[in-house]
Amino acid sequence: MTESGATEAAPVVGRFAPSPTGRMHAGNIYAALIAWLVAKSQGGRMVLRIEDLDRERSKAAYIDQIQRDFEALGLFWDEGPCFQHDRDEAYAEAFARLETQGLLYPCFCTRADLHAASAPHRGEKLVYAGTCRHLSEVEARRAAGRTPGWRVAVDGRTIAFEDLVQGTYSQKLDRDCGDFLIRRSDGAFAYQLAVVVDDAAQGVNSVVRGVDLLCSTPQQRYLQDLLGLPHPAYAHVPLLVAEQNRRLSKRDRDAALDELLARFGSPRAVIGHIAAVAGLVPEEAPATPEELLKDFSLERFRDGLPDLVQIPWRS
């Protein structure tokens, strides 16, 4: 068994999974760099998947820019790009399989309803109270004026797994997770279902992403169990955070790639700076991902982290 949990019979396949809603920033680049290093350090390959489920916010210009940025930074992929907007048929098939298991029900709750009825869990997300799970016939008719989303019912099982950075993590689904959305009221399939279907179809068995998505992983493993799909190995890395523990986002102009290129002068210098901030190298110096690869191991990266949740960003 390798660090990623893949066997000799299953070569490591990682993924880049950007959303084309804006220009990449240091946080995106850092997570993509770690994902690339984890896969390539084990002789694996990378899939580029454009996660454009949100059709309204996804822009063609950003799709092109993301690919040019990855190439300029030396973060090359081996397969793709694959687009989620082409995958509705596959998502619908998975939805139907869950429906035949009697696990889906319509949810008529508004966003305000959800916040009023849900309980906060670990400060990260709200746990759905099951409001629409057992609607009476009268209540269902009253709600029928709204277009529903669709939720998958959970049970009292505990989903536990060993994260390659964060260690053992578990959730008791009915208490810590709650029934969760797999299709939105506008008809779009939800991220949790799409990512599970796509990872299986694309052979992804190494998922490296930010620790903010750790709490979503039990939901994805639950869907994998229901659909008979394999479990990838997961590594949830600390987030790069700005002041006041706020994770970097596209609104942080000093961390945007165009600002970084203007400040540091070249893609190699940007990679070198991010590698130093993340603790991949002891001293900052321009570097390509390929140059970082020769000294990289996930175990060494993990053991050198002073904090498993956040890394302060410095520009």
Sequence and secondary structure as in RCSB ss.txt:
>XXXX:A:sequence
MTESGATEAAPVVGRFAPSPTGRMHAGNIYAALIAWLVAKSQGGRMVLRIEDLDRERSKAAYIDQIQRDFEALGL
FWDEGPCFQHDRDEAYAEAFARLETQGLLYPCFCTRADLHAASAPHRGEKLVYAGTCRHLSEVEARRAAGRTPGW
RVAVDGRTIAFEDLVQGTYSQKLDRDCGDFLIRRSDGAFAYQLAVVVDDAAQGVNSVVRGVDLLCSTPQQRYLQD
LLGLPHPAYAHVPLLVAEQNRRLSKRDRDAALDELLARFGSPRAVIGHIAAVAGLVPEEAPATPEELLKDFSLER
FRDGLPDLVQIPWRS
>XXXX:A:secstr
  TTS  TTS  EEEE   SSS  BHHHHHHHHHHHHHHHTTT EEEEEE    TTT  HHHHHHHHHHHHHHT 
  SEEEEEGGG HHHHHHHHHHHHHTT EEEE   HHHHHHH EEETTTEEE   TTTT  HHHHHHHTTS  EE
EE   S EEEEEETTTEEEEEEIIIII SEEEE TTS B HHHHHHHHHHHTT  EEEEEGGGGGGHHHHHHHHH
HHT    EEEEE EEE GGG B  TT GGGBHHHHHHHHSSHHHHHHHHHHHTTSSSS     HHHHHTT  HHH
HHHT S SSEEE   
